[in-house]
């Protein structure tokens, strides 16, 4: 029998797949972080199952036992919300199953990381997920320096009471999106610079937060006219103005729309 890794809604209970519901109904037991929270989800869909609490405090002890049960029973693994293993327990159980020859079947489904990335409006060319940043010390300093200097898009989880601190430690012009309470009643996505976001949330913030950051703001900015000239070179090579602007903008971090407008309206 396989271990089925089942993503669950990150807020809105309608965000669950038919395949996930079928596997939950067919499971002999469901391993979950919080039996009360998973119990409410299953009750919403009129599913009654044996629930086993499996979380960071007991996963070392329970992983071998659950892997052994998965030999003869269908075990479903869920987290409180989203996809298991993404800043949630589950890695040790999956490793235990793989090492003992138990099949692992991972279902696609809800993920706060992917939802925030898409909603952010920031480039998705190179994406790095960092989970929760360290609270203090050298590791935090090094991580934020990396985020500031590397031209990639970073996705982080952050707590409401540390959001302001993190935003203020980024270069002021860093493009960010603060995604709060995704898929829930009070969902909010703030897009702007780190300085603008810090001002917007200066009065405090509540809820679960995903912070999306476009790194590289600490690097020397590329001269805009150089970017436009590069776009002209692409046009000369046979690219359309739209494609040329997109290529030059991606290389420099400039706005594709602004490069295009300057290219076609000198």
Secondary structure, DSSP 8 states (H G I E B T S, - for coil): --EEE--B-SS-TT---HHHHHHHHH-SEEEES-HHHHHHHHHHTT---EEEE--TTTHHHHHHHHHHHTTTS-EEE--SSBSTTSSSS-HHHHHHHHHTT--EEE-----HHHHHHHHH-S--SSEEEEEE--SSHHHHHHHHHHHHHSSSEEEEEE-HHHHHHHHHHS-TT-EEEEEESTTSTT-EEEEEEHHHHHHHTTT---S-EEEEEE--TTS----HHHHHHHHHHHHHTT--HHHHHHHHHHHHT--HHHHHHHHH--
